Amino acid sequence: MNSKQIKPTEAIIERTQTGAAFQRSPFRFLMVSVIALLVIGGGVVGGLMPRWRQQTELRAETREHSVPTVVVVFPKPGQMAIHTALPAEIKPWVEAPIYARVNGYLKQRYVDIGDSVKADQLLAVIDTPEQLQELERARGQLDQAEASLGISRITAARWAELLKTASVSEQDAAEKQADFKLKAALVASARAEVRRLERIQAFSKVMAPFSGIITTRNVDSGDLIVAAAGKELFHLAQIQKLRIFVQTPETMARGVRIGQSAELSLPDLPGRRFRATVIRTAGVVASDSRTLLVELAADNPKGEIFAGGYAQVRFTDAKASALLMLPANTLLFRPEGPQIGIVQSDGKVMLRQVQIGRDFGQTVEIVSGVTPKDRVIINPSDSLTSGMTVVVAESTPAGKKP
């Protein structure tokens, strides 16, 4: 009996446990499924993340390489062109070659090279025997003509008196008057010839036309002098005051004015500065050199400056704006003319035409087309176009290589 009662109870307990396990089984399955999904998802994500990261980096790198990186430079003011030292040529204030006007032999010379002379000072004497003979002959002809004129004057006066008493005919009296006028004309002609020869004879004395220094002597005593040969006897120059000629570039021409001061420096006197003043300009720019000829005057009382040499001239008190400078490797030379690439604030390129001034080799002067705030691309590629997007790497002062 006890055994029969126990069996039903165990069966009930077994069924109860089995039912509870049945009830817990869906929740456990769900949990297991969720965990499995999470594990699988984590594995998938863990496997895809490196690939996604690589693709992202690859896209960023591709995008970075597709946008050119450029180095830019800002234009800087250059040295004021008007203050630039320019080559100049030094000339005497007055100079002249001295030639002979008569033929003969150099009888005596009184000066040599380096001698200072005054105006109208005797430099040399030329012996002119043939010229003297011509002069003497002309004077004799003048005396003869004057004698004939005296006789003709007396005869004409006498016949004029006889005509009053009808002692001679009017025809004869008129002939005597005509002869008198003829003789007077001959005298005037002979006198003019004597004056001409006397003036020519005066050239036998070679005189200094102005005060200066003898820079050349090409003859000596006893030399044959032939006026027609055009041989220079002496060369005279006035060096107490000098003329300085400067070929001024067209870009500097408007800054030069008459009366302004300038500095004169000489290669053989380093450190010395001499004052010069602009006295005149040519007024026009030469078509072959595009320069304006400027003449300056400089005092040289001690003779320290040698005429005929070269010097450097700097216009010190000129007022002119300095032009901007750019490195030479910023220029693009295209059929439209020289251009530069400018990076705008949005990172895009704008090509701009420029006008070039002086070329200093590594740098060039820009007359127009650029401002100090422009970011100009250094070493622009031939494929550079307006509107292209670029990345600026750094800014470099103008005139320095990146």
C-alpha positions in Angstrom: 0.0 0.0 0.0 2.8 2.3 0.8 4.5 1.5 -2.4 1.4 2.2 -4.4 0.9 5.5 -2.7 4.5 6.6 -3.3 4.5 5.9 -7.1 1.8 8.4 -7.9 3.5 11.1 -5.9 6.8 10.6 -7.7 5.1 10.7 -11.0 3.5 14.0 -10.1 6.8 15.4 -9.0 8.5 14.3 -12.2 5.8 15.8 -14.3 6.1 19.0 -12.4 9.9 19.2 -13.0 9.5 18.4 -16.6 6.9 21.2 -17.1 9.2 23.7 -15.3 12.1 22.8 -17.6 9.8 23.1 -20.5 8.8 26.6 -19.4 12.5 27.7 -19.0 13.7 26.4 -22.3 12.4 29.2 -24.7 14.0 32.0 -22.6 17.3 30.2 -22.6 17.1 29.7 -26.3 16.4 33.3 -26.8 19.4 34.3 -24.7 21.6 31.9 -26.4 20.5 33.2 -29.8 21.1 36.8 -28.8 24.5 36.0 -27.5 25.3 34.1 -30.6 24.2 37.0 -32.7 26.2 39.4 -30.7 29.3 37.2 -31.1 28.8 36.9 -34.8 28.0 40.6 -35.2 31.1 41.5 -33.2 33.2 39.2 -35.3 31.8 40.7 -38.5 32.3 44.3 -37.2 35.8 43.4 -36.0 36.6 42.0 -39.4 35.1 44.9 -41.4 36.5 47.8 -39.3 40.1 47.5 -40.5 38.9 47.3 -44.1 36.7 50.3 -43.6 39.5 52.2 -42.0 41.8 51.3 -44.9 39.3 52.4 -47.4 38.7 55.7 -45.5 42.4 56.4 -45.4 42.8 55.5 -49.0 40.0 57.8 -50.0 41.5 60.6 -47.9 45.0 60.0 -49.4 43.6 59.9 -52.9 41.7 63.2 -52.2 44.8 64.7 -50.8 46.9 63.7 -53.7 44.3 64.9 -56.2 44.5 68.5 -54.8 48.0 70.0 -55.7 50.0 71.4 -52.8 51.7 74.7 -53.6 54.2 77.0 -51.9 53.3 80.7 -52.1 55.2 83.9 -51.6 54.1 87.4 -50.8 55.5 90.2 -53.1 57.8 92.6 -51.2 58.8 96.2 -52.1 62.1 96.3 -53.9 64.8 99.0 -53.9 63.4 102.2 -55.3 64.5 102.3 -58.9 65.2 106.0 -58.8 67.7 105.4 -56.0 69.6 102.7 -57.9 73.1 103.5 -58.9 73.4 104.0 -62.6 76.6 104.0 -64.8 77.6 107.5 -65.9 80.2 109.0 -68.3 82.3 111.9 -67.1 83.1 114.7 -69.7 84.9 118.0 -69.4 82.7 121.0 -69.1 84.2 122.4 -72.3 86.8 120.7 -74.6 88.0 121.4 -78.1 90.6 120.1 -80.5 93.0 122.8 -81.8 94.0 122.7 -85.5 96.2 124.8 -87.7 94.6 127.3 -90.2 97.8 128.1 -92.1 100.6 126.0 -93.7 104.1 126.2 -92.6 106.5 124.8 -90.0 106.0 124.8 -86.2 108.5 127.5 -85.1 108.0 127.2 -81.4 105.6 125.5 -79.0 105.1 126.9 -75.4 102.9 124.2 -73.7 102.8 120.5 -73.2 100.3 118.0 -71.8 99.1 118.7 -68.3 99.8 122.4 -68.6 97.1 124.8 -67.4 96.5 127.7 -69.8 94.4 130.8 -69.8 92.1 132.1 -72.5 94.0 133.7 -75.4 97.3 132.4 -74.1 99.9 131.7 -76.8 100.4 128.0 -77.4 102.6 127.8 -80.4 103.9 129.9 -83.4 103.9 128.6 -87.0 106.5 130.0 -89.4 104.6 130.8 -92.7 107.0 132.3 -95.3 104.7 131.7 -98.2 101.8 133.3 -96.4 104.0 136.3 -95.6 104.9 136.7 -99.3 101.3 136.8 -100.3 100.6 139.4 -97.6 103.4 141.6 -98.8 102.3 141.3 -102.4 98.8 142.2 -101.4 100.0 145.2 -99.6 102.1 146.3 -102.6 99.0 146.0 -104.8 97.1 148.1 -102.3 99.7 150.9 -102.5 99.6 150.8 -106.3 95.8 151.0 -106.3 95.8 153.9 -103.8 98.4 155.8 -106.0 96.2 155.3 -109.1 93.2 156.4 -107.1 95.0 159.6 -106.1 95.8 160.5 -109.7 92.3 159.6 -110.8 90.8 161.8 -108.1 92.9 164.8 -109.2 92.1 164.3 -112.9 88.4 163.9 -112.2 88.3 167.1 -110.2 90.2 169.1 -112.8 88.0 167.9 -115.6 85.0 168.8 -113.6 86.2 172.4 -113.3 87.0 172.6 -117.1 83.5 171.4 -117.8 82.2 174.5 -116.2 84.0 176.7 -118.7 83.1 174.4 -121.6 86.7 173.7 -122.1 86.1 169.9 -122.3 83.1 167.9 -123.4 80.7 166.3 -121.0 81.7 162.9 -122.4 85.3 163.3 -121.4 84.4 164.6 -117.9 82.1 161.6 -117.4 84.8 159.2 -118.4 87.2 160.7 -115.8 84.6 160.4 -113.1 84.0 156.8 -114.0 87.7 156.1 -113.9 87.9 157.6 -110.5 85.1 155.3 -109.2 86.9 152.3 -110.8 90.1 153.1 -109.0 88.3 153.6 -105.7 86.7 150.1 -106.1 90.1 148.6 -106.9 91.5 150.2 -103.7 88.7 148.8 -101.6 89.2 145.3 -103.1 93.0 145.5 -102.5 92.4 146.6 -98.9 90.0 143.7 -98.3 92.5 141.3 -99.6 95.2 142.7 -97.3 92.8 142.4 -94.3 92.0 138.7 -95.3 95.6 137.8 -95.5 96.4 139.6 -92.3 93.7 137.6 -90.5 95.0 134.4 -91.9 98.5 135.4 -90.9 97.2 135.9 -87.4 96.5 132.2 -87.3 100.3 131.6 -87.3 100.0 132.2 -83.6 98.0 129.4 -82.0 96.0 130.7 -79.1 94.0 129.0 -76.4 90.2 129.6 -77.0 89.4 129.2 -73.3 91.0 128.4 -70.0 91.7 124.8 -69.4 94.3 122.1 -69.4 96.3 120.7 -72.3 95.3 117.0 -72.6 97.0 116.2 -76.0 100.0 117.5 -77.9 100.7 116.0 -81.3 103.3 118.3 -82.7 106.8 119.6 -81.8 109.1 122.3 -83.0 110.1 121.9 -86.7 107.1 119.8 -87.7 105.5 120.5 -91.1 102.1 121.9 -90.6 99.5 121.4 -93.4 96.1 122.9 -92.6 94.2 120.8 -95.1 95.5 117.6 -93.5 93.3 118.1 -90.4 96.0 117.1 -87.9 95.2 118.0 -84.4 97.9 120.1 -82.8 96.6 120.3 -79.2 93.5 119.2 -77.3 92.2 121.6 -74.6 89.7 120.7 -71.9 88.2 122.6 -69.0 88.0 120.2 -66.0 87.3 122.6 -63.1 83.7 121.8 -63.8 82.4 118.6 -65.3 79.5 117.2 -67.2 78.1 113.8 -66.2 75.9 111.9 -68.7 73.5 109.2 -67.5 71.3 106.9 -69.5 68.3 106.7 -67.3 65.9 103.8 -67.8 62.3 104.6 -68.8 60.9 103.4 -65.5 63.0 106.0 -63.7 62.7 108.9 -66.1 59.6 110.5 -64.5 61.4 110.7 -61.2 64.2 112.9 -62.6 63.7 116.6 -62.6 66.0 119.6 -63.4 67.7 121.0 -60.3 67.6 117.8 -58.2 70.7 116.5 -56.4 72.6 113.3 -57.1 75.6 111.5 -55.6 78.6 110.7 -57.7 80.9 107.8 -56.7 84.0 106.7 -58.4 85.5 103.2 -58.5 89.0 104.5 -57.9 87.9 106.5 -54.9 85.8 104.1 -52.8 83.9 105.7 -50.0 84.0 109.1 -51.5 80.9 110.9 -52.6 80.7 113.9 -54.8 77.6 116.1 -55.3 76.1 116.6 -58.7 73.1 118.5 -60.0 70.7 117.7 -62.8 71.0 120.6 -65.3 69.1 119.2 -68.3 67.5 116.2 -69.9 67.0 115.1 -73.5 63.3 115.4 -73.1 62.6 112.2 -75.0 63.2 108.5 -74.4 65.6 107.0 -77.0 63.7 104.4 -79.2 66.7 102.0 -79.4 67.6 101.8 -75.7 64.4 103.1 -74.0 66.5 105.4 -71.8 66.4 109.1 -71.1 69.7 111.0 -71.4 70.2 113.1 -68.3 73.0 115.6 -67.9 74.4 116.6 -64.5 77.0 119.2 -63.5 79.7 118.6 -60.8 82.3 121.0 -59.5 85.9 119.7 -59.6 88.1 122.5 -58.2 90.9 120.1 -57.0 90.9 118.0 -60.1 90.1 114.8 -58.1 87.6 113.6 -60.7 89.2 112.5 -64.0 87.2 113.5 -67.0 86.7 110.8 -69.6 86.2 108.1 -66.9 83.1 106.3 -65.7 81.2 106.7 -62.4 78.1 105.7 -60.6 75.3 108.2 -60.1 72.5 107.9 -57.6 69.5 110.3 -57.5 69.3 110.9 -53.8 66.3 113.3 -53.4 64.1 111.8 -56.0 60.5 110.9 -55.0 59.2 107.8 -56.6 57.3 104.7 -55.3 59.2 101.4 -55.1 58.0 98.6 -57.3 57.2 95.1 -56.0 59.6 92.3 -56.4 58.9 88.6 -57.0 61.2 85.6 -57.5 61.8 84.8 -61.1 60.4 81.3 -60.7 56.9 82.6 -60.0 56.4 83.6 -63.7 54.5 81.7 -66.3 55.4 82.6 -69.9 52.4 82.0 -72.2 51.2 83.3 -75.5 49.1 85.9 -73.6 52.2 87.2 -72.0 53.8 86.8 -68.6 51.4 85.6 -65.9 51.5 84.6 -62.2 49.2 82.2 -60.2 47.5 83.8 -57.2 45.8 81.6 -54.5 42.6 83.2 -53.4 41.0 83.0 -50.0 38.8 80.0 -51.0 41.9 78.0 -52.1 41.3 78.5 -55.9 43.8 79.7 -58.3 43.5 82.9 -60.4 46.0 83.6 -63.2 46.8 87.2 -63.6 48.7 89.1 -66.3 51.7 91.1 -65.1 54.1 93.7 -66.6 57.8 93.0 -65.9 60.3 95.7 -65.2 64.0 95.1 -64.5 65.3 91.6 -64.3 67.8 91.0 -61.5 68.3 87.3 -62.2 66.8 85.6 -59.2 64.2 88.3 -58.8 62.2 90.5 -61.2 60.5 93.8 -60.8 56.8 93.8 -61.3 55.5 97.1 -62.8 51.8 96.2 -62.6 49.4 93.2 -62.0 50.2 92.3 -58.3 49.6 93.7 -54.8 51.6 93.1 -51.6 48.8 90.9 -50.2 48.7 88.5 -53.1 49.8 84.9 -52.4 51.8 84.1 -55.5 52.6 80.5 -56.4 56.2 79.5 -56.6 57.3 77.1 -59.4 53.8 76.9 -61.0 53.2 73.9 -63.2 52.4 74.3 -66.9 49.0 72.8 -66.3 48.0 75.4 -63.8 44.7 77.1 -64.7 42.3 79.6 -63.2 39.7 78.0 -60.9 41.9 75.1 -59.9 41.8 74.2 -56.2 45.1 74.0 -54.4 46.5 73.5 -50.9 48.9 76.1 -49.6 51.9 74.5 -47.9 53.7 77.5 -46.5 54.5 81.1 -47.2 58.0 82.2 -48.1 59.4 85.7 -48.2 59.9 87.0 -51.7 63.4 86.6 -53.1 64.1 83.3 -51.2 64.0 79.9 -52.7 61.4 77.5 -51.3 
